[in-house]
Each structure stands twice: as C-alpha cells, then as structure tokens.
Amino acid sequence: MSCSKMLCRECATEWDGIWHCASCLGSRRQVAVESRPALSWMAVAASTILFAYLTTRALVWVGAVLARFF
C-alpha cells in the first residue's frame, strides 16, 4: 500500500497478501492493464506459422523415409 491510510476490512481489498485501499488498487490495476496485445498476437502468429512449417517438413521427411521401404 503506497498511501499509508488506515484501512478497515470493509473498504480494503487484499491483493497478493497485502491490503490496499481503492485508490492504490486502482493505480496498480492501471499498471497491470497497460500491455501490448498486438505484440503478443504477432508472436503467437509467428510461432504458429513456424510450427506449421516445421510440421510440414517433418511429415514430408517421414513420408520420404517410409517410401524407401515400399
């Protein structure tokens, strides 16, 4: 808690084991909300494309290895 106010159980909220007043909790929530979702989505899209590419390569390789036996 950053404001050092006296708190009662009715007006305080516990977060990570620490009791916070409404104004301190609101400032912490604003900090937690500020993220970059576009960057996260681009990372997910890039990893999905890479996974699809590597999976396709592996399936073609396994098919070529199995074709040698028949």
N, CA, C and O atoms as CSV, one atom per row, in Angstrom:
chain,resi,resn,atom,element,x,y,z
A,1,MET,N,N,0.851,-1.166,0.000
A,1,MET,CA,C,0.000,0.000,0.000
A,1,MET,C,C,0.897,1.228,0.000
A,1,MET,O,O,1.779,1.346,0.850
A,2,SER,N,N,0.691,2.125,-0.918
A,2,SER,CA,C,1.592,3.267,-1.062
A,2,SER,C,C,1.111,4.526,-0.354
A,2,SER,O,O,1.923,5.417,-0.108
A,3,CYS,N,N,-0.166,4.642,-0.014
A,3,CYS,CA,C,-0.658,5.885,0.581
A,3,CYS,C,C,-0.620,5.867,2.110
A,3,CYS,O,O,-0.745,6.925,2.726
A,4,SER,N,N,-0.454,4.722,2.731
A,4,SER,CA,C,-0.362,4.552,4.191
A,4,SER,C,C,-1.595,5.036,4.941
A,4,SER,O,O,-1.474,5.532,6.061
A,5,LYS,N,N,-2.768,4.905,4.355
A,5,LYS,CA,C,-4.014,5.245,5.043
A,5,LYS,C,C,-4.378,4.124,6.013
A,5,LYS,O,O,-3.948,2.981,5.860
A,6,MET,N,N,-5.174,4.479,7.005
A,6,MET,CA,C,-5.742,3.474,7.885
A,6,MET,C,C,-6.891,2.798,7.129
A,6,MET,O,O,-7.704,3.476,6.500
A,7,LEU,N,N,-6.956,1.494,7.189
A,7,LEU,CA,C,-7.951,0.750,6.428
A,7,LEU,C,C,-8.831,-0.078,7.349
A,7,LEU,O,O,-8.379,-0.591,8.373
A,8,CYS,N,N,-10.074,-0.195,6.973
A,8,CYS,CA,C,-10.952,-1.152,7.631
A,8,CYS,C,C,-11.205,-2.295,6.651
A,8,CYS,O,O,-10.955,-2.144,5.455
A,9,ARG,N,N,-11.681,-3.399,7.119
A,9,ARG,CA,C,-11.880,-4.561,6.258
A,9,ARG,C,C,-12.967,-4.340,5.204
A,9,ARG,O,O,-12.959,-4.995,4.162
A,10,GLU,N,N,-13.899,-3.423,5.466
A,10,GLU,CA,C,-14.975,-3.189,4.512
A,10,GLU,C,C,-14.515,-2.382,3.298
A,10,GLU,O,O,-15.034,-2.581,2.199
A,11,CYS,N,N,-13.552,-1.475,3.476
A,11,CYS,CA,C,-13.151,-0.609,2.370
A,11,CYS,C,C,-11.820,-1.027,1.743
A,11,CYS,O,O,-11.348,-0.351,0.828
A,12,ALA,N,N,-11.208,-2.101,2.196
A,12,ALA,CA,C,-9.925,-2.540,1.655
A,12,ALA,C,C,-10.089,-3.848,0.897
A,12,ALA,O,O,-11.038,-4.602,1.114
A,13,THR,N,N,-9.151,-4.092,0.014
A,13,THR,CA,C,-9.130,-5.315,-0.776
A,13,THR,C,C,-7.750,-5.943,-0.652
A,13,THR,O,O,-6.734,-5.252,-0.724
A,14,GLU,N,N,-7.722,-7.257,-0.467
A,14,GLU,CA,C,-6.449,-7.956,-0.356
A,14,GLU,C,C,-5.977,-8.362,-1.745
A,14,GLU,O,O,-6.735,-8.945,-2.521
A,15,TRP,N,N,-4.722,-8.052,-2.053
A,15,TRP,CA,C,-4.127,-8.432,-3.332
A,15,TRP,C,C,-2.698,-8.864,-3.062
A,15,TRP,O,O,-1.906,-8.077,-2.545
A,16,ASP,N,N,-2.356,-10.080,-3.395
A,16,ASP,CA,C,-1.042,-10.668,-3.144
A,16,ASP,C,C,-0.682,-10.627,-1.666
A,16,ASP,O,O,0.478,-10.410,-1.315
A,17,GLY,N,N,-1.655,-10.831,-0.807
A,17,GLY,CA,C,-1.414,-10.876,0.620
A,17,GLY,C,C,-1.273,-9.521,1.292
A,17,GLY,O,O,-0.957,-9.459,2.480
A,18,ILE,N,N,-1.501,-8.431,0.561
A,18,ILE,CA,C,-1.382,-7.079,1.105
A,18,ILE,C,C,-2.726,-6.392,0.943
A,18,ILE,O,O,-3.361,-6.493,-0.107
A,19,TRP,N,N,-3.161,-5.690,1.991
A,19,TRP,CA,C,-4.420,-4.958,1.938
A,19,TRP,C,C,-4.195,-3.604,1.289
A,19,TRP,O,O,-3.277,-2.880,1.672
A,20,HIS,N,N,-5.022,-3.254,0.311
A,20,HIS,CA,C,-4.907,-1.995,-0.435
A,20,HIS,C,C,-6.217,-1.225,-0.351
A,20,HIS,O,O,-7.295,-1.816,-0.291
A,21,CYS,N,N,-6.110,0.123,-0.349
A,21,CYS,CA,C,-7.312,0.945,-0.450
A,21,CYS,C,C,-7.724,1.007,-1.924
A,21,CYS,O,O,-6.991,0.539,-2.795
A,22,ALA,N,N,-8.874,1.573,-2.194
A,22,ALA,CA,C,-9.411,1.590,-3.563
A,22,ALA,C,C,-8.525,2.401,-4.505
A,22,ALA,O,O,-8.331,1.997,-5.651
A,23,SER,N,N,-7.983,3.529,-4.057
A,23,SER,CA,C,-7.156,4.346,-4.956
A,23,SER,C,C,-5.833,3.663,-5.280
A,23,SER,O,O,-5.385,3.704,-6.426
A,24,CYS,N,N,-5.198,3.033,-4.289
A,24,CYS,CA,C,-3.944,2.316,-4.555
A,24,CYS,C,C,-4.177,1.116,-5.461
A,24,CYS,O,O,-3.384,0.837,-6.359
A,25,LEU,N,N,-5.262,0.421,-5.217
A,25,LEU,CA,C,-5.582,-0.741,-6.040
A,25,LEU,C,C,-5.905,-0.320,-7.473
A,25,LEU,O,O,-5.532,-1.012,-8.420
A,26,GLY,N,N,-6.592,0.801,-7.636
A,26,GLY,CA,C,-6.878,1.314,-8.977
A,26,GLY,C,C,-5.615,1.670,-9.729
A,26,GLY,O,O,-5.518,1.410,-10.929
A,27,SER,N,N,-4.640,2.264,-9.047
A,27,SER,CA,C,-3.384,2.603,-9.727
A,27,SER,C,C,-2.615,1.342,-10.096
A,27,SER,O,O,-1.978,1.297,-11.149
A,28,ARG,N,N,-2.662,0.320,-9.251
A,28,ARG,CA,C,-1.984,-0.942,-9.584
A,28,ARG,C,C,-2.666,-1.633,-10.762
A,28,ARG,O,O,-1.994,-2.219,-11.610
A,29,ARG,N,N,-3.977,-1.568,-10.819
A,29,ARG,CA,C,-4.690,-2.202,-11.936
A,29,ARG,C,C,-4.397,-1.506,-13.246
A,29,ARG,O,O,-4.313,-2.165,-14.282
A,30,GLN,N,N,-4.239,-0.187,-13.232
A,30,GLN,CA,C,-3.910,0.530,-14.461
A,30,GLN,C,C,-2.541,0.115,-14.966
A,30,GLN,O,O,-2.339,-0.025,-16.172
A,31,VAL,N,N,-1.605,-0.082,-14.061
A,31,VAL,CA,C,-0.273,-0.515,-14.465
A,31,VAL,C,C,-0.345,-1.921,-15.037
A,31,VAL,O,O,0.336,-2.218,-16.019
A,32,ALA,N,N,-1.146,-2.783,-14.450
A,32,ALA,CA,C,-1.244,-4.156,-14.917
A,32,ALA,C,C,-1.956,-4.248,-16.268
A,32,ALA,O,O,-1.671,-5.155,-17.049
A,33,VAL,N,N,-2.862,-3.339,-16.551
A,33,VAL,CA,C,-3.618,-3.389,-17.797
A,33,VAL,C,C,-2.785,-2.907,-18.974
A,33,VAL,O,O,-2.991,-3.357,-20.101
A,34,GLU,N,N,-1.853,-2.005,-18.733
A,34,GLU,CA,C,-1.057,-1.454,-19.816
A,34,GLU,C,C,-0.089,-2.502,-20.340
A,34,GLU,O,O,1.004,-2.671,-19.799
A,35,SER,N,N,-0.486,-3.199,-21.381
A,35,SER,CA,C,0.367,-4.178,-22.026
A,35,SER,C,C,0.248,-3.995,-23.531
A,35,SER,O,O,-0.524,-3.160,-24.001
A,36,ARG,N,N,0.988,-4.753,-24.261
A,36,ARG,CA,C,0.976,-4.638,-25.712
A,36,ARG,C,C,0.380,-5.907,-26.312
A,36,ARG,O,O,1.102,-6.854,-26.623
A,37,PRO,N,N,-0.942,-5.919,-26.472
A,37,PRO,CA,C,-1.564,-7.129,-27.008
A,37,PRO,C,C,-1.198,-7.385,-28.466
A,37,PRO,O,O,-1.177,-8.538,-28.897
A,38,ALA,N,N,-0.912,-6.340,-29.234
A,38,ALA,CA,C,-0.550,-6.542,-30.639
A,38,ALA,C,C,0.757,-7.313,-30.745
A,38,ALA,O,O,0.896,-8.184,-31.604
A,39,LEU,N,N,1.707,-7.003,-29.884
A,39,LEU,CA,C,2.980,-7.711,-29.897
A,39,LEU,C,C,2.782,-9.177,-29.516
A,39,LEU,O,O,3.429,-10.058,-30.082
A,40,SER,N,N,1.911,-9.436,-28.581
A,40,SER,CA,C,1.620,-10.818,-28.182
A,40,SER,C,C,0.988,-11.589,-29.330
A,40,SER,O,O,1.355,-12.733,-29.597
A,41,TRP,N,N,0.034,-10.955,-30.010
A,41,TRP,CA,C,-0.614,-11.633,-31.127
A,41,TRP,C,C,0.359,-11.886,-32.272
A,41,TRP,O,O,0.277,-12.926,-32.927
A,42,MET,N,N,1.270,-10.965,-32.525
A,42,MET,CA,C,2.262,-11.189,-33.578
A,42,MET,C,C,3.189,-12.343,-33.212
A,42,MET,O,O,3.571,-13.127,-34.080
A,43,ALA,N,N,3.555,-12.456,-31.939
A,43,ALA,CA,C,4.408,-13.562,-31.504
A,43,ALA,C,C,3.680,-14.893,-31.647
A,43,ALA,O,O,4.274,-15.883,-32.072
A,44,VAL,N,N,2.404,-14.921,-31.297
A,44,VAL,CA,C,1.618,-16.146,-31.444
A,44,VAL,C,C,1.481,-16.517,-32.917
A,44,VAL,O,O,1.608,-17.689,-33.272
A,45,ALA,N,N,1.224,-15.538,-33.771
A,45,ALA,CA,C,1.078,-15.807,-35.204
A,45,ALA,C,C,2.392,-16.316,-35.797
A,45,ALA,O,O,2.391,-17.257,-36.590
A,46,ALA,N,N,3.511,-15.699,-35.418
A,46,ALA,CA,C,4.809,-16.132,-35.934
A,46,ALA,C,C,5.142,-17.539,-35.466
A,46,ALA,O,O,5.646,-18.345,-36.249
A,47,SER,N,N,4.872,-17.846,-34.211
A,47,SER,CA,C,5.166,-19.197,-33.716
A,47,SER,C,C,4.247,-20.234,-34.357
A,47,SER,O,O,4.665,-21.369,-34.587
A,48,THR,N,N,3.002,-19.860,-34.646
A,48,THR,CA,C,2.086,-20.781,-35.316
A,48,THR,C,C,2.552,-21.073,-36.734
A,48,THR,O,O,2.517,-22.220,-37.180
A,49,ILE,N,N,2.985,-20.049,-37.435
A,49,ILE,CA,C,3.485,-20.244,-38.799
A,49,ILE,C,C,4.752,-21.098,-38.788
A,49,ILE,O,O,4.904,-21.987,-39.625
A,50,LEU,N,N,5.656,-20.837,-37.851
A,50,LEU,CA,C,6.873,-21.634,-37.740
A,50,LEU,C,C,6.542,-23.081,-37.410
A,50,LEU,O,O,7.132,-23.994,-37.988
A,51,PHE,N,N,5.607,-23.305,-36.488
A,51,PHE,CA,C,5.197,-24.661,-36.127
A,51,PHE,C,C,4.588,-25.382,-37.331
A,51,PHE,O,O,4.884,-26.554,-37.564
A,52,ALA,N,N,3.746,-24.696,-38.092
A,52,ALA,CA,C,3.135,-25.316,-39.270
A,52,ALA,C,C,4.196,-25.665,-40.303
A,52,ALA,O,O,4.130,-26.735,-40.907
A,53,TYR,N,N,5.164,-24.800,-40.518
A,53,TYR,CA,C,6.243,-25.055,-41.470
A,53,TYR,C,C,7.074,-26.268,-41.039
A,53,TYR,O,O,7.352,-27.154,-41.848
A,54,LEU,N,N,7.467,-26.302,-39.762
A,54,LEU,CA,C,8.290,-27.412,-39.283
A,54,LEU,C,C,7.520,-28.728,-39.287
A,54,LEU,O,O,8.093,-29.778,-39.578
A,55,THR,N,N,6.239,-28.685,-38.970
A,55,THR,CA,C,5.422,-29.891,-39.004
A,55,THR,C,C,5.291,-30.423,-40.424
A,55,THR,O,O,5.364,-31.633,-40.640
A,56,THR,N,N,5.100,-29.539,-41.389
A,56,THR,CA,C,5.004,-29.947,-42.790
A,56,THR,C,C,6.310,-30.570,-43.249
A,56,THR,O,O,6.308,-31.597,-43.927
A,57,ARG,N,N,7.429,-29.951,-42.881
A,57,ARG,CA,C,8.738,-30.503,-43.252
A,57,ARG,C,C,8.938,-31.891,-42.643
A,57,ARG,O,O,9.452,-32.793,-43.305
A,58,ALA,N,N,8.538,-32.059,-41.402
A,58,ALA,CA,C,8.700,-33.350,-40.741
A,58,ALA,C,C,7.816,-34.410,-41.400
A,58,ALA,O,O,8.254,-35.545,-41.587
A,59,LEU,N,N,6.589,-34.060,-41.749
A,59,LEU,CA,C,5.707,-35.023,-42.395
A,59,LEU,C,C,6.228,-35.435,-43.772
A,59,LEU,O,O,6.129,-36.603,-44.149
A,60,VAL,N,N,6.775,-34.497,-44.510
A,60,VAL,CA,C,7.337,-34.826,-45.825
A,60,VAL,C,C,8.554,-35.723,-45.654
A,60,VAL,O,O,8.734,-36.674,-46.415
A,61,TRP,N,N,9.394,-35.429,-44.661
A,61,TRP,CA,C,10.576,-36.241,-44.419
A,61,TRP,C,C,10.198,-37.664,-44.011
A,61,TRP,O,O,10.786,-38.631,-44.494
A,62,VAL,N,N,9.219,-37.785,-43.125
A,62,VAL,CA,C,8.767,-39.115,-42.700
A,62,VAL,C,C,8.171,-39.860,-43.889
A,62,VAL,O,O,8.387,-41.064,-44.026
A,63,GLY,N,N,7.434,-39.179,-44.739
A,63,GLY,CA,C,6.889,-39.813,-45.940
A,63,GLY,C,C,7.962,-40.296,-46.883
A,63,GLY,O,O,7.827,-41.364,-47.479
A,64,ALA,N,N,9.035,-39.522,-47.031
A,64,ALA,CA,C,10.141,-39.925,-47.897
A,64,ALA,C,C,10.878,-41.121,-47.316
A,64,ALA,O,O,11.280,-42.014,-48.061
A,65,VAL,N,N,11.060,-41.157,-46.018
A,65,VAL,CA,C,11.743,-42.289,-45.377
A,65,VAL,C,C,10.888,-43.545,-45.523
A,65,VAL,O,O,11.409,-44.617,-45.832
A,66,LEU,N,N,9.584,-43.422,-45.304
A,66,LEU,CA,C,8.712,-44.587,-45.440
A,66,LEU,C,C,8.608,-45.055,-46.882
A,66,LEU,O,O,8.406,-46.245,-47.124
A,67,ALA,N,N,8.739,-44.158,-47.839
A,67,ALA,CA,C,8.639,-44.528,-49.251
A,67,ALA,C,C,9.822,-45.405,-49.661
A,67,ALA,O,O,9.700,-46.200,-50.594
A,68,ARG,N,N,10.953,-45.275,-48.987
A,68,ARG,CA,C,12.114,-46.109,-49.318
A,68,ARG,C,C,11.865,-47.582,-49.016
A,68,ARG,O,O,12.451,-48.453,-49.658
A,69,PHE,N,N,11.003,-47.866,-48.048
A,69,PHE,CA,C,10.765,-49.238,-47.666
A,69,PHE,C,C,9.765,-49.950,-48.560
A,69,PHE,O,O,9.687,-51.178,-48.522
A,70,PHE,N,N,9.005,-49.231,-49.354
A,70,PHE,CA,C,7.976,-49.866,-50.192
A,70,PHE,C,C,8.269,-49.715,-51.634
A,70,PHE,O,O,7.504,-50.192,-52.472
